[in-house]
Amino acid sequence: MPRSVNNVASRAKRKRILNLTKGYFGARKNVWTVAKNTWEKGLTYAYRDRKTKKRNFRALWILRINAAARLEGFSYSKLMGCLHKAGIEINRKVLADLAVNHPEAFKAIVEKAKTA
């Protein structure tokens, strides 16, 4: 019995991956094995960096909150402790946005935390 190979599907798969690697440098865009390896490694980077992105943004928010809190005479940790004690449940993303774009609202939240 002759060997049966689904050439149409194989070519379609190669073509799809080569289309995904368009714009890559050198052989990474047009040599099948190199392009496939590059594309697969790119997927692992994408998965890893979706986690890293969350880490980086949290660090950025903390940095912004700390800078704004110090202008009000607080450190980041003291401010977060006071907010928790006062029962003000506001996440770091919103707090950082207020600190950067609406300093008067941030100041009001700090004052509320100070009193509690």
MOPAC internal coordinates of N, CA, C and O (Angstrom, degrees):
PM7 1SCF
backbone

  N    0.0000 0     0.00 0     0.00 0    0    0    0
  C    1.4558 1     0.00 0     0.00 0    1    0    0
  C    1.5306 1   109.46 1     0.00 0    2    1    0
  O    1.2310 1   119.70 1   -48.33 1    3    2    1
  N    1.3326 1   118.17 1   131.67 1    3    2    1
  C    1.4620 1   121.00 1  -179.01 1    5    3    2
  C    1.5300 1   111.01 1   -70.25 1    6    5    3
  O    1.2310 1   122.21 1   -27.44 1    7    6    5
  N    1.3148 1   113.37 1   152.56 1    7    6    5
  C    1.4613 1   120.38 1   179.99 1    9    7    6
  C    1.5262 1   109.46 1   -72.84 1   10    9    7
  O    1.2310 1   120.60 1   -46.99 1   11   10    9
  N    1.3213 1   116.46 1   133.01 1   11   10    9
  C    1.4643 1   121.31 1  -179.39 1   13   11   10
  C    1.5254 1   109.24 1  -104.29 1   14   13   11
  O    1.2310 1   120.87 1   -55.98 1   15   14   13
  N    1.3174 1   115.95 1   124.02 1   15   14   13
  C    1.4551 1   121.34 1  -179.69 1   17   15   14
  C    1.5291 1   108.02 1  -125.10 1   18   17   15
  O    1.2310 1   120.70 1   -49.09 1   19   18   17
  N    1.3065 1   116.26 1   130.91 1   19   18   17
  C    1.4689 1   119.40 1   179.08 1   21   19   18
  C    1.5305 1   108.29 1   -86.20 1   22   21   19
  O    1.2310 1   121.36 1   -99.04 1   23   22   21
  N    1.3182 1   115.01 1    80.96 1   23   22   21
  C    1.4608 1   121.47 1  -174.89 1   25   23   22
  C    1.5322 1   112.14 1   -65.62 1   26   25   23
  O    1.2310 1   120.47 1   145.70 1   27   26   25
  N    1.3105 1   116.70 1   -34.30 1   27   26   25
  C    1.4634 1   120.55 1  -178.74 1   29   27   26
  C    1.5367 1   110.31 1   -62.89 1   30   29   27
  O    1.2310 1   120.72 1   133.43 1   31   30   29
  N    1.3222 1   116.23 1   -46.57 1   31   30   29
  C    1.4619 1   120.41 1  -179.39 1   33   31   30
  C    1.5298 1   110.88 1   -68.09 1   34   33   31
  O    1.2310 1   120.22 1   140.69 1   35   34   33
  N    1.3373 1   117.18 1   -39.31 1   35   34   33
  C    1.4645 1   121.05 1   179.93 1   37   35   34
  C    1.5166 1   110.53 1   -62.50 1   38   37   35
  O    1.2310 1   120.67 1   134.58 1   39   38   37
  N    1.3313 1   116.32 1   -45.42 1   39   38   37
  C    1.4616 1   120.47 1  -179.86 1   41   39   38
  C    1.5205 1   110.74 1   -65.53 1   42   41   39
  O    1.2310 1   120.77 1   140.37 1   43   42   41
  N    1.3275 1   116.13 1   -39.63 1   43   42   41
  C    1.4644 1   120.42 1   179.96 1   45   43   42
  C    1.5298 1   110.54 1   -62.91 1   46   45   43
  O    1.2310 1   121.11 1   139.52 1   47   46   45
  N    1.3414 1   115.48 1   -40.48 1   47   46   45
  C    1.4629 1   119.74 1   179.79 1   49   47   46
  C    1.5259 1   110.54 1   -65.26 1   50   49   47
  O    1.2310 1   120.75 1   135.26 1   51   50   49
  N    1.3359 1   116.18 1   -44.74 1   51   50   49
  C    1.4705 1   119.79 1   178.83 1   53   51   50
  C    1.5259 1   111.01 1   -62.40 1   54   53   51
  O    1.2310 1   121.47 1   136.83 1   55   54   53
  N    1.3190 1   114.80 1   -43.17 1   55   54   53
  C    1.4631 1   119.61 1  -178.61 1   57   55   54
  C    1.5375 1   110.89 1   -63.44 1   58   57   55
  O    1.2310 1   120.76 1   140.14 1   59   58   57
  N    1.3360 1   116.15 1   -39.86 1   59   58   57
  C    1.4626 1   120.81 1  -179.79 1   61   59   58
  C    1.5293 1   110.76 1   -62.88 1   62   61   59
  O    1.2310 1   120.66 1   135.73 1   63   62   61
  N    1.3206 1   116.34 1   -44.27 1   63   62   61
  C    1.4704 1   119.79 1  -179.19 1   65   63   62
  C    1.5246 1   110.63 1   -70.80 1   66   65   63
  O    1.2310 1   120.00 1   142.00 1   67   66   65
  N    1.3310 1   117.60 1   -38.00 1   67   66   65
  C    1.4718 1   119.79 1   177.61 1   69   67   66
  C    1.5297 1   110.70 1   -65.86 1   70   69   67
  O    1.2310 1   120.23 1   147.41 1   71   70   69
  N    1.3268 1   117.17 1   -32.59 1   71   70   69
  C    1.4703 1   119.76 1   175.01 1   73   71   70
  C    1.5254 1   111.08 1   -68.15 1   74   73   71
  O    1.2310 1   120.71 1   144.60 1   75   74   73
  N    1.3357 1   116.26 1   -35.40 1   75   74   73
  C    1.4663 1   120.25 1   179.38 1   77   75   74
  C    1.5280 1   112.21 1   -70.10 1   78   77   75
  O    1.2310 1   120.51 1   156.76 1   79   78   77
  N    1.3334 1   116.63 1   -23.24 1   79   78   77
  C    1.4694 1   119.95 1  -178.02 1   81   79   78
  C    1.5276 1   111.86 1   -98.55 1   82   81   79
  O    1.2310 1   120.34 1  -167.92 1   83   82   81
  N    1.3104 1   116.95 1    12.08 1   83   82   81
  C    1.4691 1   120.33 1   176.60 1   85   83   82
  C    1.5242 1   109.41 1   -60.43 1   86   85   83
  O    1.2310 1   120.19 1   -43.80 1   87   86   85
  N    1.3087 1   117.23 1   136.20 1   87   86   85
  C    1.4459 1   120.95 1   179.04 1   89   87   86
  C    1.5166 1   113.08 1    94.88 1   90   89   87
  O    1.2310 1   119.85 1   171.64 1   91   90   89
  N    1.3261 1   117.88 1    -8.36 1   91   90   89
  C    1.4570 1   120.44 1   176.00 1   93   91   90
  C    1.5169 1   109.19 1   -74.48 1   94   93   91
  O    1.2310 1   120.26 1   -18.06 1   95   94   93
  N    1.3284 1   117.10 1   161.94 1   95   94   93
  C    1.4609 1   122.45 1  -175.08 1   97   95   94
  C    1.5260 1   111.83 1   -84.69 1   98   97   95
  O    1.2310 1   120.97 1   -42.22 1   99   98   97
  N    1.3173 1   115.74 1   137.78 1   99   98   97
  C    1.4662 1   122.11 1   171.44 1  101   99   98
  C    1.5137 1   113.49 1    61.42 1  102  101   99
  O    1.2310 1   121.12 1    42.97 1  103  102  101
  N    1.3297 1   115.47 1  -137.03 1  103  102  101
  C    1.4625 1   121.78 1  -175.59 1  105  103  102
  C    1.5219 1   112.22 1   -68.07 1  106  105  103
  O    1.2310 1   120.20 1   165.91 1  107  106  105
  N    1.3099 1   117.22 1   -14.09 1  107  106  105
  C    1.4615 1   120.60 1  -178.60 1  109  107  106
  C    1.5214 1   112.09 1   -64.27 1  110  109  107
  O    1.2310 1   120.04 1   162.30 1  111  110  109
  N    1.3244 1   117.53 1   -17.70 1  111  110  109
  C    1.4593 1   119.30 1  -177.97 1  113  111  110
  C    1.5269 1   113.63 1   -99.34 1  114  113  111
  O    1.2310 1   119.59 1   159.36 1  115  114  113
  N    1.3594 1   118.38 1   -20.64 1  115  114  113
  C    1.4585 1   117.52 1  -172.30 1  117  115  114
  C    1.5297 1   115.94 1  -133.84 1  118  117  115
  O    1.2310 1   119.45 1   173.75 1  119  118  117
  N    1.3264 1   118.65 1    -6.25 1  119  118  117
  C    1.4667 1   120.45 1   175.57 1  121  119  118
  C    1.5262 1   106.64 1   -98.67 1  122  121  119
  O    1.2310 1   120.98 1   -58.22 1  123  122  121
  N    1.3314 1   115.73 1   121.78 1  123  122  121
  C    1.4560 1   121.68 1  -169.51 1  125  123  122
  C    1.5240 1   113.51 1   -51.57 1  126  125  123
  O    1.2310 1   119.59 1   125.28 1  127  126  125
  N    1.3297 1   118.39 1   -54.72 1  127  126  125
  C    1.4693 1   120.15 1  -174.06 1  129  127  126
  C    1.5260 1   111.13 1   -66.37 1  130  129  127
  O    1.2310 1   120.52 1   138.55 1  131  130  129
  N    1.3221 1   116.61 1   -41.45 1  131  130  129
  C    1.4665 1   120.32 1   179.85 1  133  131  130
  C    1.5305 1   109.81 1   -66.00 1  134  133  131
  O    1.2310 1   120.80 1   136.14 1  135  134  133
  N    1.3327 1   116.07 1   -43.86 1  135  134  133
  C    1.4685 1   120.73 1  -179.56 1  137  135  134
  C    1.5202 1   110.53 1   -63.50 1  138  137  135
  O    1.2310 1   120.15 1   137.94 1  139  138  137
  N    1.3208 1   117.31 1   -42.06 1  139  138  137
  C    1.4638 1   121.81 1  -179.47 1  141  139  138
  C    1.5246 1   110.59 1   -63.22 1  142  141  139
  O    1.2310 1   120.75 1   134.83 1  143  142  141
  N    1.3269 1   116.18 1   -45.17 1  143  142  141
  C    1.4652 1   120.06 1   179.77 1  145  143  142
  C    1.5274 1   111.33 1   -63.73 1  146  145  143
  O    1.2310 1   120.97 1   137.58 1  147  146  145
  N    1.3283 1   115.76 1   -42.42 1  147  146  145
  C    1.4700 1   120.76 1   179.80 1  149  147  146
  C    1.5260 1   110.74 1   -63.55 1  150  149  147
  O    1.2310 1   120.98 1   136.37 1  151  150  149
  N    1.3239 1   115.73 1   -43.63 1  151  150  149
  C    1.4647 1   121.07 1  -179.29 1  153  151  150
  C    1.5284 1   110.63 1   -63.94 1  154  153  151
  O    1.2310 1   120.67 1   136.19 1  155  154  153
  N    1.3434 1   116.33 1   -43.81 1  155  154  153
  C    1.4659 1   120.34 1   179.71 1  157  155  154
  C    1.5293 1   111.05 1   -63.99 1  158  157  155
  O    1.2310 1   120.77 1   138.52 1  159  158  157
  N    1.3327 1   116.13 1   -41.48 1  159  158  157
  C    1.4627 1   119.54 1   179.35 1  161  159  158
  C    1.5234 1   110.05 1   -66.60 1  162  161  159
  O    1.2310 1   120.64 1   144.80 1  163  162  161
  N    1.3264 1   116.38 1   -35.20 1  163  162  161
  C    1.4630 1   120.85 1   176.48 1  165  163  162
  C    1.5176 1   111.89 1   -60.76 1  166  165  163
  O    1.2310 1   120.57 1   143.48 1  167  166  165
  N    1.3365 1   116.51 1   -36.52 1  167  166  165
  C    1.4636 1   120.24 1   177.68 1  169  167  166
  C    1.5254 1   111.01 1   -65.16 1  170  169  167
  O    1.2310 1   120.52 1   141.08 1  171  170  169
  N    1.3360 1   116.62 1   -38.92 1  171  170  169
  C    1.4708 1   118.85 1   178.86 1  173  171  170
  C    1.5210 1   110.19 1   -68.05 1  174  173  171
  O    1.2310 1   120.23 1   141.35 1  175  174  173
  N    1.3322 1   117.16 1   -38.65 1  175  174  173
  C    1.4692 1   120.42 1   176.27 1  177  175  174
  C    1.5283 1   110.24 1   -62.42 1  178  177  175
  O    1.2310 1   120.52 1   137.98 1  179  178  177
  N    1.3309 1   116.61 1   -42.02 1  179  178  177
  C    1.4591 1   120.80 1  -178.39 1  181  179  178
  C    1.5238 1   110.40 1   -62.58 1  182  181  179
  O    1.2310 1   120.52 1   136.86 1  183  182  181
  N    1.3312 1   116.62 1   -43.14 1  183  182  181
  C    1.4687 1   120.93 1   179.51 1  185  183  182
  C    1.5309 1   110.05 1   -63.69 1  186  185  183
  O    1.2310 1   121.22 1   132.26 1  187  186  185
  N    1.3299 1   115.27 1   -47.74 1  187  186  185
  C    1.4664 1   120.46 1  -178.57 1  189  187  186
  C    1.5282 1   110.85 1   -61.92 1  190  189  187
  O    1.2310 1   120.83 1   136.37 1  191  190  189
  N    1.3235 1   116.01 1   -43.63 1  191  190  189
  C    1.4611 1   119.90 1  -172.79 1  193  191  190
  C    1.5263 1   113.39 1   -78.22 1  194  193  191
  O    1.2310 1   120.32 1   163.66 1  195  194  193
  N    1.3377 1   116.99 1   -16.34 1  195  194  193
  C    1.4628 1   117.64 1   170.95 1  197  195  194
  C    1.5179 1   109.93 1   -65.64 1  198  197  195
  O    1.2310 1   120.58 1   146.03 1  199  198  197
  N    1.3270 1   116.50 1   -33.97 1  199  198  197
  C    1.4689 1   120.86 1   176.64 1  201  199  198
  C    1.5311 1   109.91 1   -74.40 1  202  201  199
  O    1.2310 1   120.54 1   137.19 1  203  202  201
  N    1.3379 1   116.58 1   -42.81 1  203  202  201
  C    1.4682 1   121.60 1  -177.87 1  205  203  202
  C    1.5285 1   110.99 1   -63.36 1  206  205  203
  O    1.2310 1   120.75 1   144.55 1  207  206  205
  N    1.3345 1   116.17 1   -35.45 1  207  206  205
  C    1.4614 1   120.67 1  -179.54 1  209  207  206
  C    1.5234 1   111.09 1   -59.35 1  210  209  207
  O    1.2310 1   120.88 1   137.65 1  211  210  209
  N    1.3282 1   115.93 1   -42.35 1  211  210  209
  C    1.4705 1   120.30 1   179.29 1  213  211  210
  C    1.5269 1   110.29 1   -62.24 1  214  213  211
  O    1.2310 1   121.10 1   138.27 1  215  214  213
  N    1.3403 1   115.49 1   -41.73 1  215  214  213
  C    1.4621 1   122.02 1   179.19 1  217  215  214
  C    1.5302 1   110.42 1   -61.83 1  218  217  215
  O    1.2310 1   121.27 1   133.39 1  219  218  217
  N    1.3358 1   115.17 1   -46.61 1  219  218  217
  C    1.4678 1   120.58 1  -177.38 1  221  219  218
  C    1.5250 1   111.83 1   -64.17 1  222  221  219
  O    1.2310 1   120.67 1   137.98 1  223  222  221
  N    1.3335 1   116.32 1   -42.02 1  223  222  221
  C    1.4583 1   118.81 1  -179.68 1  225  223  222
  C    1.5195 1   111.64 1   -67.10 1  226  225  223
  O    1.2310 1   120.42 1   140.04 1  227  226  225
  N    1.3346 1   116.80 1   -39.96 1  227  226  225
  C    1.4739 1   118.92 1   177.94 1  229  227  226
  C    1.5278 1   110.31 1   -60.85 1  230  229  227
  O    1.2310 1   120.45 1   138.09 1  231  230  229
  N    1.3355 1   116.75 1   -41.91 1  231  230  229
  C    1.4671 1   121.03 1   178.51 1  233  231  230
  C    1.5308 1   110.69 1   -62.48 1  234  233  231
  O    1.2310 1   120.55 1   139.08 1  235  234  233
  N    1.3359 1   116.55 1   -40.92 1  235  234  233
  C    1.4625 1   121.11 1   178.94 1  237  235  234
  C    1.5284 1   111.15 1   -63.97 1  238  237  235
  O    1.2310 1   120.85 1   136.56 1  239  238  237
  N    1.3444 1   115.99 1   -43.44 1  239  238  237
  C    1.4637 1   119.55 1   179.46 1  241  239  238
  C    1.5217 1   110.95 1   -62.27 1  242  241  239
  O    1.2310 1   120.78 1   136.53 1  243  242  241
  N    1.3259 1   116.11 1   -43.47 1  243  242  241
  C    1.4669 1   120.44 1  -179.98 1  245  243  242
  C    1.5216 1   110.37 1   -62.09 1  246  245  243
  O    1.2310 1   120.72 1   138.45 1  247  246  245
  N    1.3253 1   116.23 1   -41.55 1  247  246  245
  C    1.4630 1   121.52 1   179.34 1  249  247  246
  C    1.5331 1   110.74 1   -61.01 1  250  249  247
  O    1.2310 1   120.55 1   135.54 1  251  250  249
  N    1.3262 1   116.55 1   -44.46 1  251  250  249
  C    1.4642 1   121.05 1  -179.25 1  253  251  250
  C    1.5274 1   111.73 1   -67.42 1  254  253  251
  O    1.2310 1   120.94 1   138.22 1  255  254  253
  N    1.3297 1   115.80 1   -41.78 1  255  254  253
  C    1.4661 1   119.79 1   179.11 1  257  255  254
  C    1.5252 1   109.64 1   -64.10 1  258  257  255
  O    1.2310 1   120.36 1   137.54 1  259  258  257
  N    1.3202 1   116.92 1   -42.46 1  259  258  257
  C    1.4579 1   121.83 1  -179.62 1  261  259  258
  C    1.5277 1   110.52 1   -61.33 1  262  261  259
  O    1.2310 1   120.36 1   135.71 1  263  262  261
  N    1.3359 1   116.92 1   -44.29 1  263  262  261
  C    1.4691 1   120.65 1  -179.65 1  265  263  262
  C    1.5270 1   110.79 1   -62.41 1  266  265  263
  O    1.2310 1   120.77 1   135.41 1  267  266  265
  N    1.3375 1   116.13 1   -44.59 1  267  266  265
  C    1.4614 1   119.79 1  -179.44 1  269  267  266
  C    1.5317 1   110.88 1   -69.59 1  270  269  267
  O    1.2310 1   120.32 1   143.33 1  271  270  269
  N    1.3212 1   116.99 1   -36.67 1  271  270  269
  C    1.4671 1   120.87 1  -179.43 1  273  271  270
  C    1.5238 1   110.91 1   -65.94 1  274  273  271
  O    1.2310 1   120.26 1   142.34 1  275  274  273
  N    1.3084 1   117.12 1   -37.66 1  275  274  273
  C    1.4615 1   120.98 1  -179.76 1  277  275  274
  C    1.5308 1   111.49 1   -66.36 1  278  277  275
  O    1.2310 1   120.33 1   150.46 1  279  278  277
  N    1.3350 1   116.97 1   -29.54 1  279  278  277
  C    1.4675 1   120.00 1   174.65 1  281  279  278
  C    1.5315 1   110.47 1   -66.92 1  282  281  279
  O    1.2310 1   120.77 1   155.15 1  283  282  281
  N    1.3341 1   116.13 1   -24.85 1  283  282  281
  C    1.4669 1   121.36 1   179.44 1  285  283  282
  C    1.5339 1   111.78 1   -95.96 1  286  285  283
  O    1.2310 1   120.28 1  -175.82 1  287  286  285
  N    1.3346 1   117.08 1     4.18 1  287  286  285
  C    1.4583 1   120.70 1   178.11 1  289  287  286
  C    1.5195 1   114.74 1    84.96 1  290  289  287
  O    1.2310 1   120.33 1  -157.53 1  291  290  289
  N    1.3211 1   116.97 1    22.47 1  291  290  289
  C    1.4609 1   123.09 1   179.16 1  293  291  290
  C    1.5146 1   109.27 1  -121.84 1  294  293  291
  O    1.2310 1   120.50 1   -25.21 1  295  294  293
  N    1.3259 1   116.65 1   154.79 1  295  294  293
  C    1.4661 1   118.98 1   166.31 1  297  295  294
  C    1.5261 1   106.10 1   -95.25 1  298  297  295
  O    1.2310 1   120.43 1   -12.17 1  299  298  297
  N    1.3112 1   116.78 1   167.83 1  299  298  297
  C    1.4652 1   120.92 1  -179.10 1  301  299  298
  C    1.5265 1   110.91 1   -59.06 1  302  301  299
  O    1.2310 1   121.12 1   132.02 1  303  302  301
  N    1.3362 1   115.46 1   -47.98 1  303  302  301
  C    1.4653 1   119.02 1  -174.78 1  305  303  302
  C    1.5307 1   111.50 1   -66.64 1  306  305  303
  O    1.2310 1   120.56 1   140.52 1  307  306  305
  N    1.3233 1   116.53 1   -39.48 1  307  306  305
  C    1.4751 1   119.91 1   178.40 1  309  307  306
  C    1.5299 1   110.16 1   -64.47 1  310  309  307
  O    1.2310 1   120.76 1   137.53 1  311  310  309
  N    1.3262 1   116.16 1   -42.47 1  311  310  309
  C    1.4596 1   120.70 1   179.62 1  313  311  310
  C    1.5240 1   110.91 1   -61.87 1  314  313  311
  O    1.2310 1   120.28 1   133.22 1  315  314  313
  N    1.3181 1   117.08 1   -46.78 1  315  314  313
  C    1.4578 1   120.30 1  -178.53 1  317  315  314
  C    1.5299 1   110.27 1   -65.39 1  318  317  315
  O    1.2310 1   120.55 1   143.85 1  319  318  317
  N    1.3290 1   116.55 1   -36.15 1  319  318  317
  C    1.4630 1   119.94 1   176.36 1  321  319  318
  C    1.5111 1   111.87 1   -64.27 1  322  321  319
  O    1.2310 1   120.79 1   136.22 1  323  322  321
  N    1.3391 1   116.10 1   -43.78 1  323  322  321
  C    1.4730 1   120.58 1   178.83 1  325  323  322
  C    1.5278 1   111.55 1   -65.69 1  326  325  323
  O    1.2310 1   120.43 1   140.42 1  327  326  325
  N    1.3189 1   116.79 1   -39.58 1  327  326  325
  C    1.4712 1   120.33 1   178.37 1  329  327  326
  C    1.5214 1   110.30 1   -62.12 1  330  329  327
  O    1.2310 1   121.22 1   137.63 1  331  330  329
  N    1.3236 1   115.27 1   -42.37 1  331  330  329
  C    1.4675 1   120.22 1   179.64 1  333  331  330
  C    1.5300 1   110.73 1   -64.16 1  334  333  331
  O    1.2310 1   121.02 1   136.14 1  335  334  333
  N    1.3424 1   115.66 1   -43.86 1  335  334  333
  C    1.4650 1   121.19 1   179.79 1  337  335  334
  C    1.5256 1   111.23 1   -63.74 1  338  337  335
  O    1.2310 1   121.28 1   142.34 1  339  338  337
  N    1.3424 1   115.16 1   -37.66 1  339  338  337
  C    1.4683 1   120.06 1  -178.62 1  341  339  338
  C    1.5249 1   112.05 1   -76.66 1  342  341  339
  O    1.2310 1   120.64 1   170.38 1  343  342  341
  N    1.3262 1   116.38 1    -9.62 1  343  342  341
  C    1.4640 1   120.15 1   179.93 1  345  343  342
  C    1.5202 1   113.00 1    78.41 1  346  345  343
  O    1.2310 1   120.76 1  -159.83 1  347  346  345
  N    1.3265 1   116.16 1    20.17 1  347  346  345
  C    1.4706 1   120.35 1   177.91 1  349  347  346
  C    1.5236 1   108.04 1   -87.68 1  350  349  347
  O    1.2310 1   121.22 1   -72.25 1  351  350  349
  N    1.3165 1   115.27 1   107.75 1  351  350  349
  C    1.4655 1   120.20 1  -178.68 1  353  351  350
  C    1.5218 1   108.98 1   -98.24 1  354  353  351
  O    1.2310 1   121.28 1   -85.95 1  355  354  353
  N    1.3119 1   115.15 1    94.05 1  355  354  353
  C    1.4676 1   120.95 1   178.67 1  357  355  354
  C    1.5218 1   106.90 1  -133.32 1  358  357  355
  O    1.2310 1   120.74 1   -48.17 1  359  358  357
  N    1.3247 1   116.19 1   131.83 1  359  358  357
  C    1.4673 1   117.69 1  -175.00 1  361  359  358
  C    1.5260 1   111.91 1   -79.33 1  362  361  359
  O    1.2310 1   121.26 1   -14.58 1  363  362  361
  N    1.3102 1   115.19 1   165.42 1  363  362  361
  C    1.4663 1   121.56 1  -174.09 1  365  363  362
  C    1.5242 1   112.34 1   -65.45 1  366  365  363
  O    1.2310 1   120.69 1   146.61 1  367  366  365
  N    1.3326 1   116.29 1   -33.39 1  367  366  365
  C    1.4671 1   119.77 1  -179.50 1  369  367  366
  C    1.5293 1   110.10 1   -62.16 1  370  369  367
  O    1.2310 1   120.43 1   131.67 1  371  370  369
  N    1.3168 1   116.78 1   -48.33 1  371  370  369
  C    1.4695 1   121.81 1  -178.89 1  373  371  370
  C    1.5269 1   110.19 1   -68.36 1  374  373  371
  O    1.2310 1   120.82 1   138.99 1  375  374  373
  N    1.3168 1   116.05 1   -41.01 1  375  374  373
  C    1.4607 1   121.20 1  -179.77 1  377  375  374
  C    1.5287 1   110.88 1   -61.65 1  378  377  375
  O    1.2310 1   120.78 1   137.18 1  379  378  377
  N    1.3350 1   116.12 1   -42.82 1  379  378  377
  C    1.4687 1   120.70 1   178.65 1  381  379  378
  C    1.5204 1   110.98 1   -66.03 1  382  381  379
  O    1.2310 1   120.55 1   141.60 1  383  382  381
  N    1.3331 1   116.55 1   -38.40 1  383  382  381
  C    1.4636 1   120.54 1   178.51 1  385  383  382
  C    1.5253 1   110.07 1   -64.56 1  386  385  383
  O    1.2310 1   120.64 1   138.03 1  387  386  385
  N    1.3162 1   116.37 1   -41.97 1  387  386  385
  C    1.4738 1   120.05 1   177.09 1  389  387  386
  C    1.5252 1   110.82 1   -63.75 1  390  389  387
  O    1.2310 1   120.55 1   138.66 1  391  390  389
  N    1.3117 1   116.56 1   -41.34 1  391  390  389
  C    1.4665 1   120.96 1  -178.99 1  393  391  390
  C    1.5210 1   111.67 1   -61.13 1  394  393  391
  O    1.2310 1   120.48 1   141.88 1  395  394  393
  N    1.3367 1   116.70 1   -38.12 1  395  394  393
  C    1.4644 1   120.90 1  -177.03 1  397  395  394
  C    1.5284 1   111.90 1   -84.61 1  398  397  395
  O    1.2310 1   120.44 1   132.01 1  399  398  397
  N    1.3306 1   116.77 1   -47.99 1  399  398  397
  C    1.4712 1   120.42 1  -170.95 1  401  399  398
  C    1.5268 1   114.98 1   -96.68 1  402  401  399
  O    1.2310 1   119.94 1   155.39 1  403  402  401
  N    1.3359 1   117.73 1   -24.61 1  403  402  401
  C    1.4651 1   121.15 1  -177.89 1  405  403  402
  C    1.5301 1   109.45 1  -135.48 1  406  405  403
  O    1.2310 1   120.20 1  -107.63 1  407  406  405
  N    1.3384 1   117.23 1    72.37 1  407  406  405
  C    1.4707 1   119.59 1  -176.32 1  409  407  406
  C    1.5233 1   114.33 1   -59.75 1  410  409  407
  O    1.2310 1   120.12 1   148.72 1  411  410  409
  N    1.3398 1   117.37 1   -31.28 1  411  410  409
  C    1.4640 1   119.28 1  -179.91 1  413  411  410
  C    1.5329 1   110.99 1   -68.34 1  414  413  411
  O    1.2310 1   120.06 1   143.35 1  415  414  413
  N    1.3212 1   117.48 1   -36.65 1  415  414  413
  C    1.4717 1   120.99 1   176.67 1  417  415  414
  C    1.5295 1   109.88 1   -68.14 1  418  417  415
  O    1.2310 1   120.81 1   140.84 1  419  418  417
  N    1.3250 1   116.05 1   -39.16 1  419  418  417
  C    1.4706 1   120.45 1   178.00 1  421  419  418
  C    1.5274 1   109.72 1   -62.94 1  422  421  419
  O    1.2310 1   121.12 1   137.78 1  423  422  421
  N    1.3281 1   115.45 1   -42.22 1  423  422  421
  C    1.4709 1   121.29 1  -179.96 1  425  423  422
  C    1.5294 1   110.41 1   -61.84 1  426  425  423
  O    1.2310 1   120.65 1   140.39 1  427  426  425
  N    1.3472 1   116.36 1   -39.61 1  427  426  425
  C    1.4575 1   121.05 1   179.22 1  429  427  426
  C    1.5280 1   111.09 1   -64.62 1  430  429  427
  O    1.2310 1   120.55 1   140.90 1  431  430  429
  N    1.3349 1   116.56 1   -39.10 1  431  430  429
  C    1.4744 1   121.06 1   178.10 1  433  431  430
  C    1.5296 1   109.71 1   -65.80 1  434  433  431
  O    1.2310 1   120.48 1   139.42 1  435  434  433
  N    1.3271 1   116.69 1   -40.58 1  435  434  433
  C    1.4773 1   121.01 1   179.47 1  437  435  434
  C    1.5214 1   109.10 1   -64.14 1  438  437  435
  O    1.2310 1   119.91 1   136.93 1  439  438  437
  N    1.3131 1   117.79 1   -43.07 1  439  438  437
  C    1.4763 1   121.55 1   179.32 1  441  439  438
  C    1.5127 1   110.85 1   -61.90 1  442  441  439
  O    1.2310 1   120.87 1   138.83 1  443  442  441
  N    1.3338 1   115.94 1   -41.17 1  443  442  441
  C    1.4663 1   121.27 1   178.45 1  445  443  442
  C    1.5271 1   110.15 1   -63.15 1  446  445  443
  O    1.2310 1   120.74 1   140.28 1  447  446  445
  N    1.3345 1   116.20 1   -39.72 1  447  446  445
  C    1.4668 1   120.76 1   179.63 1  449  447  446
  C    1.5233 1   111.18 1   -69.47 1  450  449  447
  O    1.2310 1   120.48 1   144.63 1  451  450  449
  N    1.3441 1   116.69 1   -35.37 1  451  450  449
  C    1.4639 1   121.62 1  -179.78 1  453  451  450
  C    1.5282 1   110.81 1   -62.37 1  454  453  451
  O    1.2310 1   120.60 1   137.89 1  455  454  453
  N    1.3227 1   116.45 1   -42.11 1  455  454  453
  C    1.4610 1   120.93 1  -175.83 1  457  455  454
  C    1.5377 1   112.85 1   -69.57 1  458  457  455
  O    1.2310 1   120.76 1   151.81 1  459  458  457
  N    1.3172 1   116.14 1   -28.19 1  459  458  457
  C    1.4750 1   119.07 1  -177.70 1  461  459  458
  C    1.5128 1   112.76 1   -81.98 1  462  461  459
  O    1.2310 1   120.10 1   180.00 1  463  462  461

